[in-house]
Amino acid sequence: IKNIEYRNIEGKSLQLDLYKPKDLKETAPLLVFIHGGGWKGGKRSDYLVYLVAFAQKGYMTATVSYRLLKDAPYPACVEDITDAVQWFFRNGNTYGYDPDRICLIGGSAGAHLAMLAAYGWGEERPKSDSIRTIENRHRIKAVVDIYGPADLTTPYAQTQPLVNNLIGHPWQERPDLYHEASPIRYVSSGDPPTLILHGTSDHLVPVSQSDSLKARLDQLNVPC
């Protein structure tokens, strides 16, 4: 089921695609895949191989587009993913998945967005539109972080051009935004179980990002 609009921002249509098993008889868990691309590129069809393979295993799968840096700087991409999550919470009955069994899965920049949405980014922010006023009775049940940046305040991240472009300001000007955009800041006990995948030869996102996230999750007894 393709090109479903979950939000329209000043004429820009933000869309998602859903894949479901052909003979689905009961509500299925939903796996939501969020593409990477340094917050500046990529497209929601990038994870087609996973979307089809997991639908064949009996899951429903989804993939989401969000505003890239050419459209708007942070926090636009995170707002879009949190809005998409709210859309998923509301539309399970329409499409046949269980809104109480949703897993967010992302790679690289997509993992960063998945973690922010799963760990509670924006819950302290003012409600800027009707989408965010919906009572969030549901919880994301699991998150899969595939080599995602977890802490944008490390010395490496402070001078990383992709991170600087995401935030739209150098570290010296707006360190508060680098803190606000760091998933590790939101980790708390009771957060969804987290699966972390990271290669030790990654030269773009240091494996220390995943090590520090794992240490924080362990400290709070979050299964990971």
Secondary structure, 3 states (H helix, E strand, C coil): CCCEEEEEECCEEEEEEEECCCCCCCCEEEEEEECCCCCCCCCHHHHHHHHHHHHHCCCEEEEECCCCCCCCCCCHHHHHHHHHHHHHHHCHHHHCEEEEEEEEEEECHHHHHHHHHHHCCCCCCCCCCHHHHCCCCCCCCEEEEECCCCCCCCHHHHCCHHHHHHHCCCCCCCHHHHHHCCHHHHCCCCCCCEEEECCCCCCCCCHHHHHHHHHHHHHCCCCC
